[in-house]
Amino acid sequence: MKLRKIMAGIAASSLAATLAVSASANCLVPVPVADADPGLSSDASMWLVQIFNEGNEEENKPAVNYGIDVEAIKSAEVTIKAVEVEEGDLDFFDAAFGGGIVLSSNGGDYADVYGDAVDETYNKKVVDVKNWTGLEYWGTIDEDLGLETIDPAKPAQFVKTGDYTYTATVEFPDSVIPSSGAGCVQLAIQEWGSCMCPMQVVSVVVKDASGNALVSFDEKGVATVGGAAPVEEPKDEPTDEPTDEPTDEPTDAPTTGDSTKPNTNTGVESLAVVAGVAVLATGAIVVSKKRK
């Protein structure tokens, strides 16, 4: 067993004995740049994907447009999973993960439309509410592992949907829903819990008020619009009659050769580089049940 894990176990035991919680540890598994979609930015504390970006060369943000109505966004279904990056990592899973799910929009014509208008619900400028308002989550319940760390007061709740796999459906308040004039719309999953086991973002599905998928992203940030499967080129079915040769009787005149059909690939391409975001998180004390 690695020295890091041994020391982590000693530290965890010490904390339990003193009923104290120390500094948080970020546990998200970053997606390697070579594998990630250009619209994805990820590190140990945040997984962030671009839903729309009008493009800004000065900020090194090329355009991203999946053709969806950003004003129709109402909720997101986020699935995360504890994984073994190295052997034995799952032994340290205690479901003490927590953070925020953020729908953020800014730029475009926001300054002209909203100006200094204040959102009464949040008592902040409208542009600030839309730019970065996180809905927090903490822990989950996993009866199979004997773990109950969930904070029911948080607006986002992760429930078990598979082995070491947890899903939260978060409803976004009307105040944070993007406007069509936004220059940038993005969704982020932040993590600032104390879990020592690596966790991976498996998928994110952005939905409208009726629960229909507008756009979904896999763990690498690759988008699928409307929840549809990737478009595949139809294959020609064999028939009894040839389709590439004339059916007339042969003559002394020479005939032309075969014709070919070009293959066409369709898909969604995007480029976006996301500026770093500073996040201030307050500590929380969560007591988890020991495994059975």
C-alpha positions as CSV (number, residue, x, y, z in Angstrom):
1,M,0.0,0.0,0.0
2,K,1.3,3.4,-0.9
3,L,2.7,5.7,1.8
4,R,0.2,8.3,0.8
5,K,-2.7,6.0,1.7
6,I,-1.1,4.9,4.9
7,M,-0.7,8.4,6.0
8,A,-4.2,9.3,4.9
9,G,-5.6,6.4,7.0
10,I,-3.7,7.6,10.1
11,A,-4.9,11.1,9.6
12,A,-8.5,10.0,9.1
13,S,-8.4,8.0,12.4
14,S,-6.9,10.9,14.2
15,L,-9.7,13.2,12.9
16,A,-12.4,10.7,14.0
17,A,-10.9,10.5,17.5
18,T,-10.9,14.3,17.9
19,L,-14.2,14.8,16.1
20,A,-12.5,17.5,14.0
21,V,-12.5,18.1,10.2
22,S,-9.4,19.4,8.6
23,A,-8.8,21.0,5.2
24,S,-10.7,19.7,2.2
25,A,-9.2,17.5,-0.5
26,N,-10.3,17.7,-4.1
27,C,-10.9,14.2,-5.6
28,L,-12.1,14.7,-9.2
29,V,-10.1,12.8,-11.8
30,P,-8.9,15.2,-14.5
31,V,-9.5,14.2,-18.1
32,P,-6.2,14.1,-20.0
33,V,-6.0,17.0,-22.5
34,A,-5.3,14.6,-25.3
35,D,-8.6,12.7,-24.7
36,A,-10.8,15.6,-23.7
37,D,-13.1,17.5,-26.0
38,P,-11.7,21.0,-26.7
39,G,-14.7,22.5,-24.9
40,L,-13.9,20.8,-21.6
41,S,-11.8,22.1,-18.8
42,S,-11.1,19.8,-15.9
43,D,-8.9,19.4,-12.8
44,A,-9.1,17.9,-9.4
45,S,-11.5,20.5,-8.2
46,M,-13.7,21.2,-11.2
47,W,-15.1,19.7,-14.4
48,L,-16.5,22.5,-16.7
49,V,-18.0,22.2,-20.2
50,Q,-19.1,24.9,-22.6
51,I,-22.7,24.7,-23.7
52,F,-22.4,27.9,-25.9
53,N,-19.7,30.4,-26.6
54,E,-19.8,33.1,-29.3
55,G,-16.0,33.1,-29.4
56,N,-13.5,35.6,-28.3
57,E,-10.0,35.5,-29.9
58,E,-8.6,37.9,-27.3
59,E,-9.5,35.5,-24.6
60,N,-8.6,32.5,-26.7
61,K,-12.2,31.3,-26.8
62,P,-13.2,30.0,-30.2
63,A,-16.9,29.6,-31.0
64,V,-19.1,26.7,-29.6
65,N,-22.6,26.3,-30.8
66,Y,-24.7,23.1,-30.5
67,G,-27.8,24.9,-31.9
68,I,-29.9,24.6,-28.7
69,D,-32.1,27.2,-27.0
70,V,-30.2,28.1,-23.9
71,E,-33.3,29.8,-22.5
72,A,-35.0,26.4,-22.4
73,I,-32.5,25.0,-19.9
74,K,-34.2,24.1,-16.6
75,S,-32.3,21.2,-15.0
76,A,-29.3,18.9,-15.3
77,E,-28.7,15.3,-14.4
78,V,-25.2,14.7,-13.2
79,T,-23.7,11.3,-12.6
80,I,-20.4,10.7,-10.8
81,K,-18.6,7.5,-9.8
82,A,-15.8,6.5,-7.4
83,V,-13.0,4.9,-9.3
84,E,-9.7,3.2,-8.8
85,V,-6.9,5.2,-10.4
86,E,-4.5,3.0,-8.5
87,E,-5.2,-0.4,-6.8
88,G,-6.9,0.1,-3.4
89,D,-8.3,3.5,-4.0
90,L,-11.9,2.3,-3.4
91,D,-10.9,1.2,0.1
92,F,-10.7,4.9,1.0
93,F,-14.2,5.8,-0.3
94,D,-16.2,7.2,2.5
95,A,-18.8,9.3,0.5
96,A,-17.5,12.5,2.0
97,F,-17.7,14.3,-1.3
98,G,-19.3,17.7,-1.7
99,G,-19.3,20.8,-3.8
100,G,-21.5,22.7,-6.2
101,I,-23.2,22.4,-9.6
102,V,-23.1,25.6,-11.5
103,L,-25.0,26.9,-14.6
104,S,-23.2,30.1,-15.6
105,S,-23.7,32.6,-18.4
106,N,-22.2,36.0,-19.1
107,G,-21.0,38.4,-21.8
108,G,-22.9,39.1,-25.0
109,D,-25.6,41.8,-24.5
110,Y,-25.9,41.2,-20.7
111,A,-24.5,44.6,-19.8
112,D,-26.9,46.4,-22.1
113,V,-29.9,44.4,-21.1
114,Y,-29.5,44.1,-17.3
115,G,-27.1,46.9,-16.5
116,D,-27.0,47.4,-12.7
117,A,-30.4,45.7,-12.1
118,V,-30.6,43.8,-8.9
119,D,-32.1,40.3,-8.5
120,E,-34.3,40.5,-5.4
121,T,-34.1,36.8,-4.7
122,Y,-30.3,36.8,-4.3
123,N,-29.9,40.6,-3.5
124,K,-27.1,40.8,-6.1
125,K,-26.8,42.2,-9.6
126,V,-28.6,40.1,-12.2
127,V,-25.4,39.7,-14.2
128,D,-23.6,38.4,-11.1
129,V,-26.3,35.9,-10.3
130,K,-26.3,34.5,-13.9
131,N,-22.5,34.5,-14.1
132,W,-21.8,32.1,-11.2
133,T,-24.4,30.8,-8.8
134,G,-23.7,27.3,-7.5
135,L,-26.2,24.8,-6.0
136,E,-24.4,22.8,-3.4
137,Y,-24.4,19.1,-2.6
138,W,-22.9,17.0,0.1
139,G,-22.6,13.2,0.4
140,T,-25.0,10.4,-0.4
141,I,-26.6,7.3,1.1
142,D,-25.1,3.9,0.1
143,E,-26.7,1.2,2.2
144,D,-24.6,-1.5,0.6
145,L,-21.5,0.2,1.9
146,G,-23.0,1.3,5.2
147,L,-22.5,5.0,4.4
148,E,-24.9,7.9,5.1
149,T,-23.2,11.2,4.6
150,I,-25.9,13.2,2.8
151,D,-26.8,16.7,3.9
152,P,-30.6,16.9,3.1
153,A,-30.5,20.7,3.4
154,K,-28.4,21.0,0.2
155,P,-30.4,21.8,-3.0
156,A,-28.6,19.1,-5.0
157,Q,-28.9,15.5,-3.7
158,F,-26.9,12.5,-5.0
159,V,-28.6,9.1,-4.9
160,K,-27.1,5.7,-5.6
161,T,-27.7,4.5,-9.2
162,G,-25.1,1.8,-9.4
163,D,-22.0,0.3,-7.7
164,Y,-20.1,3.4,-6.4
165,T,-22.2,5.4,-8.9
166,Y,-24.4,8.4,-7.8
167,T,-26.7,10.7,-9.7
168,A,-28.2,14.1,-8.9
169,T,-30.9,16.0,-10.7
170,V,-30.7,19.7,-10.0
171,E,-33.4,22.2,-10.8
172,F,-31.9,25.6,-11.7
173,P,-33.7,28.7,-10.3
174,D,-35.2,31.0,-12.9
175,S,-32.7,33.7,-11.9
176,V,-29.7,31.7,-13.2
177,I,-31.3,30.6,-16.5
178,P,-29.3,32.0,-19.4
179,S,-30.7,34.6,-21.8
180,S,-30.4,34.1,-25.6
181,G,-28.1,37.2,-25.7
182,A,-25.4,35.5,-23.6
183,G,-21.9,35.3,-25.0
184,C,-21.0,32.3,-23.0
185,V,-23.0,29.5,-21.3
186,Q,-21.2,26.8,-19.3
187,L,-21.9,24.1,-16.7
188,A,-19.5,23.2,-14.0
189,I,-19.3,20.5,-11.3
190,Q,-17.1,21.6,-8.4
191,E,-15.8,19.4,-5.7
192,W,-14.3,20.4,-2.3
193,G,-15.0,17.5,-0.1
194,S,-12.6,15.4,2.0
195,C,-13.0,12.0,0.3
196,M,-9.6,10.4,-0.4
197,C,-11.0,8.2,-3.2
198,P,-10.8,9.5,-6.8
199,M,-14.2,10.3,-8.4
200,Q,-15.0,10.7,-12.0
201,V,-17.7,12.7,-13.8
202,V,-19.5,10.1,-15.8
203,S,-22.1,12.2,-17.7
204,V,-24.1,15.4,-17.6
205,V,-27.5,15.7,-19.3
206,V,-29.0,19.2,-19.7
207,K,-32.8,19.2,-19.9
208,D,-35.7,21.5,-20.5
209,A,-38.8,22.1,-18.3
210,S,-40.4,18.9,-19.7
211,G,-37.4,16.7,-18.9
212,N,-36.3,16.5,-22.5
213,A,-32.6,16.3,-23.1
214,L,-31.3,19.4,-24.9
215,V,-27.6,18.4,-24.9
216,S,-25.6,15.7,-23.0
217,F,-21.9,15.3,-22.3
218,D,-19.9,12.2,-21.6
219,E,-16.9,12.1,-19.2
220,K,-14.6,13.6,-21.9
221,G,-17.0,16.5,-22.6
222,V,-18.1,15.1,-25.9
223,A,-21.6,16.5,-26.7
224,T,-24.6,14.8,-28.1
225,V,-27.4,17.1,-29.1
226,G,-31.0,16.3,-28.0
227,G,-29.9,13.0,-26.5
228,A,-29.8,11.4,-29.9
229,A,-27.3,8.7,-30.9
230,P,-24.4,9.8,-33.1
231,V,-25.5,10.0,-36.8
232,E,-24.3,7.1,-38.8
233,E,-24.1,7.0,-42.6
234,P,-26.8,4.6,-44.0
235,K,-25.5,1.5,-45.6
236,D,-26.8,0.3,-49.0
237,E,-28.9,-2.9,-48.7
238,P,-28.3,-5.5,-51.3
239,T,-31.0,-5.8,-53.9
240,D,-31.9,-8.3,-56.6
241,E,-31.3,-5.8,-59.4
242,P,-27.9,-4.1,-59.9
243,T,-27.9,-0.4,-59.2
244,D,-24.6,0.7,-60.8
245,E,-25.0,-0.8,-64.3
246,P,-27.5,-0.2,-67.0
247,T,-30.2,-2.9,-67.6
248,D,-30.3,-2.5,-71.4
249,E,-29.0,-5.3,-73.6
250,P,-25.3,-5.1,-74.4
251,T,-24.3,-3.4,-77.6
252,D,-21.1,-3.0,-79.6
253,A,-20.5,0.4,-78.0
254,P,-18.4,0.5,-74.9
255,T,-20.1,1.2,-71.6
256,T,-18.9,3.5,-68.8
257,G,-17.3,2.3,-65.6
258,D,-18.8,2.1,-62.0
259,S,-20.0,5.1,-60.0
260,T,-19.0,5.7,-56.4
261,K,-20.7,7.5,-53.5
262,P,-18.7,9.7,-51.2
263,N,-18.8,8.8,-47.5
264,T,-20.1,11.7,-45.3
265,N,-19.3,12.0,-41.6
266,T,-21.5,14.2,-39.5
267,G,-21.0,15.3,-36.0
268,V,-20.5,18.3,-33.6
269,E,-17.2,20.1,-33.4
270,S,-16.4,22.7,-30.8
271,L,-13.4,24.6,-29.4
272,A,-13.4,26.5,-26.1
273,V,-10.8,27.4,-23.6
274,V,-12.2,28.4,-20.2
275,A,-10.6,31.0,-18.0
276,G,-9.9,29.8,-14.4
277,V,-12.6,30.5,-11.8
278,A,-11.8,31.3,-8.2
279,V,-14.1,29.5,-5.8
280,L,-14.6,30.3,-2.1
281,A,-16.1,27.4,-0.2
282,T,-17.0,27.2,3.4
283,G,-16.1,24.2,5.4
284,A,-18.7,21.8,6.6
285,I,-18.6,19.0,9.3
286,V,-20.3,15.8,8.1
287,V,-20.3,12.7,10.2
288,S,-20.5,9.5,8.2
289,K,-21.5,6.0,9.3
290,K,-18.9,3.3,9.3
291,R,-19.1,0.5,6.9
292,K,-20.9,-2.6,8.0
